[in-house]
Amino acid sequence: MRKLAAKLTLVGATAALLGGAFLSAPAQADQLAAGIPGRFIADTDILNAPDGGLVGKGWNGQGVTINCQTPDGHWWNLNAPEASGWVWQAGQVLKEWATPEVPVC
């Protein structure tokens, strides 16, 4: 019984480590290459450039992939189901917990 409990503890710890809280450097690099997961926390317009033209609409709760941000951090480039483009980050998009910081474009 002790051996089974020890194995279950090891499996649980491994699952926790792989769940994103403690990603290794190669795993973080892979995640950055694929984009950072996030979601819209408000309905918002998706633009073709910061302060550019409308290319789509993002909806509250919808999942997105965040690619990068402007140097000032105000605009995020992302991929949403309806369109890829730029959104004003403040109050519009939230990255998933325990993910790396959004890189600068």
N, CA and C atoms as a LAMMPS dump frame, in Angstrom:
ITEM: TIMESTEP
0
ITEM: NUMBER OF ATOMS
315
ITEM: BOX BOUNDS ff ff ff
-5.0000000000000000e+02 5.0000000000000000e+02
-5.0000000000000000e+02 5.0000000000000000e+02
-5.0000000000000000e+02 5.0000000000000000e+02
ITEM: ATOMS id mol type element x y z
1 1 1 N 0.819 -1.189 0
2 1 2 C 0 0 0
3 1 3 C 0.871 1.264 0
4 2 1 N 1.984 1.238 0.751
5 2 2 C 2.872 2.395 0.797
6 2 3 C 3.485 2.674 -0.565
7 3 1 N 3.845 1.613 -1.288
8 3 2 C 4.434 1.803 -2.616
9 3 3 C 3.43 2.462 -3.557
10 4 1 N 2.173 2.04 -3.48
11 4 2 C 1.138 2.64 -4.323
12 4 3 C 0.941 4.11 -3.975
13 5 1 N 0.913 4.425 -2.691
14 5 2 C 0.751 5.817 -2.259
15 5 3 C 1.924 6.67 -2.733
16 6 1 N 3.129 6.118 -2.657
17 6 2 C 4.31 6.866 -3.111
18 6 3 C 4.246 7.106 -4.611
19 7 1 N 3.809 6.109 -5.365
20 7 2 C 3.699 6.279 -6.819
21 7 3 C 2.629 7.299 -7.174
22 8 1 N 1.504 7.268 -6.47
23 8 2 C 0.442 8.241 -6.737
24 8 3 C 0.893 9.657 -6.41
25 9 1 N 1.661 9.794 -5.333
26 9 2 C 2.2 11.113 -4.981
27 9 3 C 3.15 11.604 -6.065
28 10 1 N 4.001 10.713 -6.563
29 10 2 C 4.935 11.075 -7.624
30 10 3 C 4.187 11.475 -8.891
31 11 1 N 3.152 10.733 -9.249
32 11 2 C 2.348 11.066 -10.432
33 11 3 C 1.671 12.412 -10.248
34 12 1 N 1.126 12.678 -9.066
35 12 2 C 0.472 13.959 -8.799
36 12 3 C 1.44 15.124 -8.881
37 13 1 N 2.64 14.945 -8.332
38 13 2 C 3.653 16.005 -8.388
39 13 3 C 4.104 16.246 -9.818
40 14 1 N 4.263 15.176 -10.586
41 14 2 C 4.663 15.323 -11.988
42 14 3 C 3.589 16.063 -12.773
43 15 1 N 2.337 15.702 -12.541
44 15 2 C 1.238 16.38 -13.235
45 15 3 C 1.197 17.86 -12.869
46 16 1 N 1.443 18.188 -11.608
47 16 2 C 1.451 19.588 -11.192
48 16 3 C 2.575 20.351 -11.874
49 17 1 N 3.738 19.714 -11.975
50 17 2 C 4.868 20.385 -12.614
51 17 3 C 4.62 20.594 -14.1
52 18 1 N 3.981 19.65 -14.749
53 18 2 C 3.698 19.786 -16.169
54 18 3 C 2.502 20.679 -16.434
55 19 1 N 1.74 20.985 -15.409
56 19 2 C 0.543 21.8 -15.581
57 19 3 C 0.827 23.255 -15.857
58 20 1 N 2.066 23.689 -15.823
59 20 2 C 2.389 25.053 -16.185
60 20 3 C 2.992 25.879 -15.07
61 21 1 N 2.887 25.422 -13.839
62 21 2 C 3.396 26.227 -12.743
63 21 3 C 4.917 26.275 -12.747
64 22 1 N 5.57 25.192 -13.179
65 22 2 C 7.017 25.117 -13.152
66 22 3 C 7.539 24.617 -14.493
67 23 1 N 7.297 25.331 -15.558
68 23 2 C 7.748 24.9 -16.875
69 23 3 C 9.255 25.06 -16.996
70 24 1 N 9.908 24.094 -17.609
71 24 2 C 11.337 24.186 -17.845
72 24 3 C 11.612 25.238 -18.908
73 25 1 N 12.853 25.648 -19.05
74 25 2 C 13.219 26.651 -20.052
75 25 3 C 12.847 26.208 -21.462
76 26 1 N 13.128 24.952 -21.88
77 26 2 C 12.709 24.538 -23.227
78 26 3 C 11.187 24.547 -23.386
79 27 1 N 10.452 24.156 -22.336
80 27 2 C 8.99 24.158 -22.42
81 27 3 C 8.465 25.584 -22.541
82 28 1 N 9.068 26.528 -21.814
83 28 2 C 8.651 27.923 -21.931
84 28 3 C 8.952 28.455 -23.325
85 29 1 N 10.084 28.091 -23.905
86 29 2 C 10.429 28.54 -25.255
87 29 3 C 9.429 27.988 -26.261
88 30 1 N 9.038 26.726 -26.101
89 30 2 C 8.035 26.138 -26.987
90 30 3 C 6.704 26.863 -26.851
91 31 1 N 6.326 27.212 -25.621
92 31 2 C 5.058 27.9 -25.406
93 31 3 C 5.093 29.296 -26.04
94 32 1 N 6.212 30.004 -25.929
95 32 2 C 6.321 31.325 -26.543
96 32 3 C 6.237 31.235 -28.058
97 33 1 N 6.834 30.195 -28.637
98 33 2 C 6.774 30.031 -30.086
99 33 3 C 5.343 29.785 -30.544
100 34 1 N 4.555 29.101 -29.728
101 34 2 C 3.166 28.799 -30.081
102 34 3 C 2.229 29.93 -29.683
103 35 1 N 2.688 30.888 -28.912
104 35 2 C 1.842 31.965 -28.412
105 35 3 C 1.435 31.694 -26.976
106 36 1 N 0.97 32.713 -26.329
107 36 2 C 0.581 32.621 -24.927
108 36 3 C -0.94 32.564 -24.851
109 37 1 N -1.49 31.578 -24.15
110 37 2 C -2.941 31.478 -24.063
111 37 3 C -3.532 32.597 -23.215
112 38 1 N -4.679 33.062 -23.629
113 38 2 C -5.402 34.092 -22.891
114 38 3 C -6.865 34.075 -23.282
115 39 1 N -7.587 35.09 -22.81
116 39 2 C -8.994 35.189 -23.196
117 39 3 C -9.457 36.626 -23.084
118 40 1 N -10.468 36.94 -23.904
119 40 2 C -11.074 38.259 -23.819
120 40 3 C -11.86 38.351 -22.515
121 41 1 N -11.744 39.474 -21.831
122 41 2 C -12.528 39.692 -20.623
123 41 3 C -13.558 40.799 -20.844
124 42 1 N -13.695 41.19 -22.095
125 42 2 C -14.715 42.15 -22.497
126 42 3 C -14.877 42.029 -24.008
127 43 1 N -16.036 42.406 -24.518
128 43 2 C -16.203 42.477 -25.972
129 43 3 C -15.309 43.593 -26.48
130 44 1 N -14.568 43.344 -27.549
131 44 2 C -13.615 44.341 -28.028
132 44 3 C -13.395 44.232 -29.524
133 45 1 N -12.942 45.314 -30.12
134 45 2 C -12.604 45.342 -31.54
135 45 3 C -11.191 44.815 -31.743
136 46 1 N -10.994 44.078 -32.835
137 46 2 C -9.671 43.618 -33.249
138 46 3 C -9.278 44.465 -34.451
139 47 1 N -8.122 45.112 -34.378
140 47 2 C -7.69 46.051 -35.415
141 47 3 C -6.513 45.486 -36.208
142 48 1 N -6.306 46.009 -37.43
143 48 2 C -5.2 45.533 -38.267
144 48 3 C -3.852 46.11 -37.845
145 49 1 N -3.854 47.126 -37.015
146 49 2 C -2.65 47.76 -36.466
147 49 3 C -3.087 48.564 -35.243
148 50 1 N -2.159 48.881 -34.336
149 50 2 C -2.564 49.778 -33.242
150 50 3 C -3.182 51.046 -33.821
151 51 1 N -4.339 51.39 -33.347
152 51 2 C -5.111 52.538 -33.854
153 51 3 C -5.466 52.387 -35.332
154 52 1 N -5.52 51.158 -35.844
155 52 2 C -5.818 50.897 -37.256
156 52 3 C -7.28 50.595 -37.498
157 53 1 N -7.539 49.96 -38.643
158 53 2 C -8.898 49.64 -39.057
159 53 3 C -9.404 48.34 -38.447
160 54 1 N -10.702 48.219 -38.349
161 54 2 C -11.378 47.072 -37.762
162 54 3 C -11.263 45.846 -38.669
163 55 1 N -10.856 44.702 -38.1
164 55 2 C -10.801 43.45 -38.865
165 55 3 C -11.678 42.368 -38.244
166 56 1 N -12.137 42.571 -37.019
167 56 2 C -12.987 41.585 -36.376
168 56 3 C -13.395 42.027 -34.989
169 57 1 N -14.128 41.147 -34.322
170 57 2 C -14.639 41.447 -32.984
171 57 3 C -14.329 40.272 -32.067
172 58 1 N -13.853 40.555 -30.868
173 58 2 C -13.627 39.541 -29.857
174 58 3 C -14.728 39.602 -28.824
175 59 1 N -15.104 38.454 -28.309
176 59 2 C -16.227 38.37 -27.381
177 59 3 C -15.77 37.926 -26.001
178 60 1 N -16.393 38.481 -24.983
179 60 2 C -16.083 38.179 -23.592
180 60 3 C -16.037 36.667 -23.366
181 61 1 N -14.931 36.174 -22.781
182 61 2 C -14.767 34.768 -22.462
183 61 3 C -14.137 33.935 -23.56
184 62 1 N -13.998 34.507 -24.746
185 62 2 C -13.447 33.77 -25.885
186 62 3 C -11.936 33.594 -25.735
187 63 1 N -11.436 32.396 -26.005
188 63 2 C -10.007 32.114 -25.914
189 63 3 C -9.234 32.716 -27.067
190 64 1 N -8.006 33.152 -26.796
191 64 2 C -7.128 33.744 -27.806
192 64 3 C -5.709 33.226 -27.596
193 65 1 N -4.863 33.46 -28.583
194 65 2 C -3.432 33.207 -28.468
195 65 3 C -2.727 34.545 -28.613
196 66 1 N -1.999 34.947 -27.595
197 66 2 C -1.304 36.233 -27.588
198 66 3 C 0.084 36.025 -28.182
199 67 1 N 0.418 36.817 -29.203
200 67 2 C 1.709 36.686 -29.879
201 67 3 C 2.776 37.598 -29.294
202 68 1 N 2.459 38.884 -29.156
203 68 2 C 3.436 39.847 -28.659
204 68 3 C 2.723 41.139 -28.287
205 69 1 N 3.485 42.089 -27.752
206 69 2 C 2.933 43.384 -27.351
207 69 3 C 3.829 44.517 -27.83
208 70 1 N 3.265 45.713 -27.905
209 70 2 C 4.068 46.882 -28.255
210 70 3 C 5.012 47.191 -27.094
211 71 1 N 6.105 47.92 -27.351
212 71 2 C 7.066 48.217 -26.282
213 71 3 C 6.447 48.898 -25.058
214 72 1 N 5.403 49.706 -25.257
215 72 2 C 4.766 50.352 -24.112
216 72 3 C 3.766 49.442 -23.403
217 73 1 N 3.474 48.264 -23.979
218 73 2 C 2.581 47.298 -23.354
219 73 3 C 1.102 47.565 -23.519
220 74 1 N 0.733 48.617 -24.251
221 74 2 C -0.676 48.962 -24.383
222 74 3 C -1.419 48.119 -25.413
223 75 1 N -0.745 47.688 -26.466
224 75 2 C -1.393 46.929 -27.54
225 75 3 C -0.829 45.523 -27.586
226 76 1 N -1.714 44.536 -27.731
227 76 2 C -1.306 43.147 -27.856
228 76 3 C -1.72 42.617 -29.214
229 77 1 N -0.801 41.907 -29.873
230 77 2 C -1.11 41.227 -31.12
231 77 3 C -1.552 39.812 -30.759
232 78 1 N -2.684 39.378 -31.326
233 78 2 C -3.205 38.068 -30.96
234 78 3 C -3.954 37.417 -32.109
235 79 1 N -4.228 36.138 -31.92
236 79 2 C -5.046 35.368 -32.844
237 79 3 C -6.321 34.984 -32.106
238 80 1 N -7.452 35.345 -32.668
239 80 2 C -8.766 34.985 -32.127
240 80 3 C -9.49 34.167 -33.192
241 81 1 N -10.556 33.484 -32.849
242 81 2 C -11.278 32.707 -33.858
243 81 3 C -11.764 33.53 -35.055
244 82 1 N -12.189 34.76 -34.836
245 82 2 C -12.713 35.58 -35.924
246 82 3 C -11.649 36.271 -36.753
247 83 1 N -10.535 36.65 -36.097
248 83 2 C -9.525 37.44 -36.806
249 83 3 C -8.223 37.468 -36.008
250 84 1 N -7.156 37.805 -36.7
251 84 2 C -5.866 38.063 -36.059
252 84 3 C -5.608 39.555 -36.173
253 85 1 N -5.069 40.132 -35.116
254 85 2 C -4.787 41.563 -35.155
255 85 3 C -4.398 42.092 -33.799
256 86 1 N -4.675 43.355 -33.593
257 86 2 C -4.242 44.096 -32.402
258 86 3 C -5.436 44.51 -31.564
259 87 1 N -5.271 44.417 -30.229
260 87 2 C -6.287 44.913 -29.301
261 87 3 C -5.619 45.769 -28.237
262 88 1 N -6.37 46.727 -27.739
263 88 2 C -5.93 47.546 -26.625
264 88 3 C -6.015 46.65 -25.4
265 89 1 N -4.892 46.338 -24.803
266 89 2 C -4.831 45.323 -23.759
267 89 3 C -5.546 45.721 -22.482
268 90 1 N -5.441 46.946 -22.09
269 90 2 C -5.977 47.356 -20.79
270 90 3 C -7.467 47.034 -20.676
271 91 1 N -7.795 46.062 -19.877
272 91 2 C -9.191 45.712 -19.64
273 91 3 C -9.828 44.893 -20.744
274 92 1 N -9.069 44.397 -21.711
275 92 2 C -9.65 43.647 -22.824
276 92 3 C -9.241 42.172 -22.846
277 93 1 N -7.977 41.9 -22.529
278 93 2 C -7.432 40.549 -22.633
279 93 3 C -6.685 40.216 -21.349
280 94 1 N -6.835 38.978 -20.911
281 94 2 C -6.132 38.498 -19.738
282 94 3 C -5.386 37.238 -20.132
283 95 1 N -4.091 37.193 -19.869
284 95 2 C -3.337 35.976 -20.175
285 95 3 C -3.616 34.95 -19.091
286 96 1 N -3.484 33.676 -19.462
287 96 2 C -3.748 32.606 -18.51
288 96 3 C -2.73 32.641 -17.381
289 97 1 N -3.127 32.171 -16.227
290 97 2 C -2.286 32.159 -15.034
291 97 3 C -1.066 31.269 -15.252
292 98 1 N 0.064 31.655 -14.732
293 98 2 C 1.326 30.902 -14.755
294 98 3 C 1.902 30.764 -16.158
295 99 1 N 1.604 31.698 -17.033
296 99 2 C 2.221 31.698 -18.348
297 99 3 C 3.297 32.779 -18.379
298 100 1 N 4.236 32.694 -19.312
299 100 2 C 5.313 33.694 -19.353
300 100 3 C 4.78 35.079 -19.712
301 101 1 N 5.59 36.08 -19.458
302 101 2 C 5.236 37.434 -19.842
303 101 3 C 5.127 37.528 -21.366
304 102 1 N 4.288 38.418 -21.828
305 102 2 C 4.103 38.599 -23.27
306 102 3 C 5.346 39.277 -23.833
307 103 1 N 5.971 38.694 -24.884
308 103 2 C 7.179 39.308 -25.45
309 103 3 C 6.846 40.572 -26.222
310 104 1 N 7.845 41.412 -26.4
311 104 2 C 7.689 42.653 -27.187
312 104 3 C 7.905 42.308 -28.652
313 105 1 N 7.071 42.873 -29.517
314 105 2 C 7.175 42.631 -30.963
315 105 3 C 8.408 43.297 -31.534
